[in-house]
Amino acid sequence: MPPPFEHESLFSGRCVLVNGPVIVGAGPSGLAIGAGLKKQGVPFIILERSNCIASLWQNRTYDRLKLHLPKKFCQLPYIPFPENFPEYPTKHQFIDYLKSYAKRFELDPRFNESVRSAKYDETCGLWRVKTVSNDGSGVEYICRWVVVASGENAEKVVPEFEGLHDFGGNVIHACDYKSGEVYRGKRVLVVGCGNSGMEVSLDLCHYNAIPSMVVRNSVHVLPREIFGKSTFELGVSLMKWMPICLVDKILLASSRLLLGNIEKYGLKRPSLGPLQLKNTEGKTPVLDIGTLSKIKSGDIKIVPGIKKFIHGGVELVNGQILEIDSVILATGYSSNESEFFSRDGFPVSQFPNGLKGKNGLYAVGFSRRGLSGASLDAIRVAQDIGKIWKTETKQKNHSAGFSCHLKCKQ
């Protein structure tokens, strides 16, 4: 790979020529695409804004977290989980697996580099990716391909609530929640009823906190397993033989049999089935790991939407005043790919097929199909780039300099 060279005019920082793609993000998706490119001998650089791989898993998850799906649906390409790992590995086991994966493929991300912009230069047919590091210094990477692998959960979503600043108690996002230890005996309002909200509420119960969970919209709650088989695996298997609407009916009938009528506890089901809803709107059903029993017993109280916060409490949309000590916002995450694409860039959200955009721009991990979907995406993208890279290396000498609004030197 050509060495770094100094930008002489338009950029104050260093300029680095990459003889291959720049991968944005060192989470599972970024590691998977890196491994695929390694196997094909394609050089690349991985840029990561944090100081470690899989920063979401290492820094923004709670202690009790386990994978929601069986391990075979969560492993990255080419290397399975160790056989001695349980069916649902813990977060610490998953992190160890990712570290081992990165070491096995000699993946060496450039940490503490945040991408500020990515623009395709029509003059030379290359991408210009500008980053800034923690010390304020900047680097511009010149490359043929850009792979956005920063993930669907790169940024926390924090809704605005009337009166929240007047509340006076502790307010955090679920990404900053580690355990319920500090909430013993406290009245905690958990805002959100997805998998995170459900599991945080359950964890609070383990520490004798008093959680109330805001359920503003309808939600699908399914058992994690149906008659000893993973609900996810069952759904995937059935969809090979029957339409998705029929599979949804089978899953909902099984859930009703195993969980009972959850609507009488304030958990209204959506009109669309769980798999159809996932496909059309990207909303993941909740896989119950014990929260529902706590809701039925009254240990977790279900409350409607929030009207406004007041000092020491919250007013709900039904007029009820609830006194609380703390708030945990389990309000989800969003991707950040649009933030660093310049006006002339090509937003990932506009990809016609979810993977490949214009001018050598790719996305991995945005298909709303979890880790298994990201792994499949990574294999396809690595193969596509590898095929083009090998063809182009035969046609020209990649070590030659070129003009790209600057004088590139070796």
N, C-alpha and C positions, 0 to 999 in steps of 0.2 A: 504494500500500500504506500502511495507517495507520502512523504513527510509533510508536516505542517508548513505553510508559507505565510509570509506577512502580507496582509492587505495593504495596498499602497495608497488608496484614495478614499473610497466611499465608506469604509467601516473602520472605526477606531481600534477595535480589538484584533485578535488573531483571526486568521482565515485558514481553514483546514479543508483540504481536498480529500474526499472519501471515494475510494474506488469501489463503490457498492452502495447499499442503502444506509440511510440513517433511520434507526428505530427509536421512536419516542415512547419511553416507558419501560421500566424493568420489573413490571409485575409478571404474573403468569403468562399473559399474552406475549409480552416482549421477550421473555425467556424462551417461549416456545418457537417464535419466529427466528430467534437467534440460533437455536439448536438446529432448526431446519436448514438455515443458510450455512451453518458450519458443516453439516453433513455433505453439502454440495460444493464446499470450498469457496463460497462467496464471501469476500470481506465485508465488514459492516461496522457500524458504531452504534452502541445503545446509549441514549441520553436519559438520565433519571434526575428529576428535580430534588428528590430526597437523598438521604445519606445511606440508603440500603435498598436491596431488592425487596419486592413485595411489601412496600411501605404500608399499604392499607392493612395487610394481615399482621405485620409486626407492630405497628404503632397505633392503629385505629380500630382494634377489635377487643372485645371483652374476654376475660380469662376463661370462662366456661365454654366458649364457642367450639363447636364441632362442625365438620362438613355436613351439609344438609342431605347430600346424596351419597350413595355408596361410592367407595373409593375408585372403582373402575370407571366411573363417569367423571372423575375429577383429576385423573392423572394426565400429565403432559405427554406429548408425543415421544416415542422411542424408549422411555424408561417408566415402568410401572412402579406403583408403591411397593415398599418392602412387604413380603408375605406376612410378617409378624404384626403389621399394622392392623388395627381393628377395622371393621366394615365402615365405620364413620370416624375417620381420624380426627384427633383434636387439632386445634389451631397450631399448637406447638409442633406436633408431628408434621403437619402440612408445611410449616415454615422450614423445618429441618429437611424435608423432602425437596423443597425449592432450592435451598442452599446447596444441597448435594447435587441437584440437577445443574445448577449454574457452574459448580466446580467440575462436574463431569464433562461439560461441553466447553469449558474454559471461557465462560462468558464474563467479561470484565466491563460492566457499565461505567460510564463517566458520571459519577454521582455529583449532586449539588449543582446541576446545570439545568436551569429552567428555560424551556423554549419560549421565546417571546414573539417570534413570527416565523412563518414559512411561506416563501413566495417563489413561484416558478418563473424563471428568467427565460423569456422567449428567445432572447438573442443567442444564448449558447445551449438552450435546451436542457438546463439543469436547475435543480432546486437550491435555494439559498435559505438555510435554516439558521436563524440567529438565536443565541442563547445568552443568558447572564448567570453568573455563578454567585455564591453567597457573598463573596468579597467585592461584588460589583463589576468585576471584569467580564468582558464579552468575547464570544467566539462566534464566527460565522462558518458554518459547514456548507460546502458545495458538494452536491451529490446528484446522482442520476435518479434515485428513488427515495421516497419517504414512506415509512410505515408507521402509522399512528396506532400505538398499542397502549395508550394511557388509561384505557378502561372506561367502562360505563359508570364507575363509582369513584371518579377522581375527585369530585368536589362535594362537600356536604351541602344539603339543601336546608336552609334556615328560613322558614316563612316568617312574615311579619305579623305580629299579634298586637292588637290594641292593648295598651297598658302594661306590656311586659316589663318595661323599665321601672314601673311603679310597684312591681310584685315584691321585690325586696329579698327574695330567697335565691337559692342556688339554681342556675339554669345552665345546662350543658347539652351538647348534641350527643347522640348515642355513640358517635365515633370516639368520644373522650371518656366513655364509660368503661370501667375495668371490672368492677365487682360491686355487689351491694353492701360490702362491709361498712362503708361510711354512711349508709342509709338506715342502719338498724333503728327500728322504732320510729322512723320518719314517714310522713305522709308524702308520697311521691306521685306526681302526675306524669304518666308516660304518654306522650303525644304521638300517636301512630300505632297501627295495628298490623303491620307487616311482620315478616319473620323477626326483624330486629326488635320491634316493639313487643312482640309476644315473648321473645326469649329474655329480654331485659326485665320484663314484668315477672317472669318466672324466677329469674335469678334474684330479684329483689325479695321474693317470697322466701327463698332459701336463707336469707339473712334477716328474716323477721321484720322487713319493712312493710309498709301498708300502701301498696300500689293501686292506683286507679288508671285505667287505660282509655284514652280517647279513641272512640270508633266513630268516625265522621261519615265514612262511606261503607258500601258493601264490601265483603271480603270472603274469599274462599278459604276455608280451613279444612285440610285433608289430613288423615293419619299418615305418619311417615311411612308406615308399612301396612299393607293389606294382606292379612292371612300369611304373615311371615315373608312377604315379598315386597321389595321397595315399591312404593306407589309410583315413583317416577319411572322405574324400570318396567312396571306393569303397563303404564300408559304408553311408553315407547314401543313395547312389544305388541300391544293391541292395535296401535296405529298402523302396523304393517299389514293388518288384515281387515280393518274396518275403518269407516270414516270417523273423523275426529269428533263429530257431534255424538256419535254412538259411544265412543270411548268415554267422553265426558259423562254421559248418562250412567255408564257402568261405575265410574269412579265416584260419582255423587251418590249413587245408590249404596255402594259399599261404605262410603263415609257416613251416610245416614244410619246404616246398620251398626257401625262401630262407634260412632261419636254421638249418635242421637240427633235430636232436633236442636241445632245450635242457635237458631234464630230467637228462641225464647230467652236466650241469655244476652240478646242485643247484638248478635253477629248475623246480620242479614246477608244472604248470598246474592251475588250479582246475577243478572238474567242470563248472561253468557256463561257457558261452562268454563272450568278452570283452564283447560288447554286452549280453547278458542280465545279466551281472554288474554292468555299469554302470547299467543300468536299475533293477535290484532293490536293489542295495546301494550304489550310487554309487561303486564302485571303478573308477578309470580304468586302462585297460591301459597298460603302458609302451611308448612308441614309441621303438625303438632308433635311436640316432644314432652308434653306434660302440662302445658299452659292451660289447656281447656279444662282439665280437672280442677285446677285452682280457680278458674272462673266459675265453674259449677258450684264449688264449695263456698264461694264468696270471698276467698282470700284475695282475688283480683277483682276489683269492681269495674264494670264497663260503664262509661259515661259518654254522652253525646258530644257534639262539637263545641268548640270554645267561642264564646261571644267576646269576652275581654278578660284580661287579668286585672286584679285589684290587689291592694296591699295584703299580703299574706294569704291570697287565695285566687280563685278564678270563678267567673260567672259563665255558666254554660248556656247553650242556645235555648234550653228549656226553662231558663230562669233560675235554675238551682245555683246556689253559692256553695262552692267546695273549698274548704280550708286545706291548704297544702304547705309543705315545707320546701319542696324542691320540684324541679321540672326537668325531665329528660326528653329531648326532642328526637324521637325515632322517625324523623321525617324524610329519610332517604338521602340519596346521592344523585349526582348528575355527572355527565362526561364533561370534559373541558376542551375538546378538540377544536371547537370554534374560536376559542380565545386566541390561539396563536396563528391562525390562518389570516393572512392579510386580505385586503379587499380583493386582490387579484388571485387569491388562492382558491382552492376547491374544497368547500366544507364537507366533512365526512358525512354529515346528515343528508347530503344530496347524492351519495353514491347510488347509482342505479341498481347495483346488485349486492350492496352491503359490504363489498370487499375491495373493488378496484375502481378508482376514479380516473381522472385524466392525467396525462403527463407523468406516469410513474408513481402516482399516489395510491397508497393502499391503507386499508383499515383492518385491524385484527382485534377481536374481542368486543365488537359492538353489535353482534347479531342477536342479543337477548337470549342466547341459548346456553349461558353459563360457561363453565370451564370446558366442558366437552365440545361445545360449539366453537369456543376460542381455539382449541387445539386443532380442530378440523380446518378452521380458517387459516391458521398458521401454516399448516402443511401445504394447503393450496397456494397461499401467497409465496411461500419459500420456493415451491416448485416453479411458479410462474416467473419470479425474479431470476431464479437460477438458470432457467432455460434462456431467457433474454441475455443475461450476463455472459453465459458461455458462448452464445452466438456472437455477441459484440466483441468479446475478447479475441475471437478468431479473426475478426475483420479489421481490427486496428490495435495499435499499441497504446494501452491504457496509461502508460507512464509518460506519454507526451503531454506538454503543456498546451493551453488553449486560452483564448480570449473570452472573458465573461464580464465585461465592464470593469475589468481590472487586469493587471498583469500577473498571471500565475507563474510562480517560479518553483522549481523542484528543490 
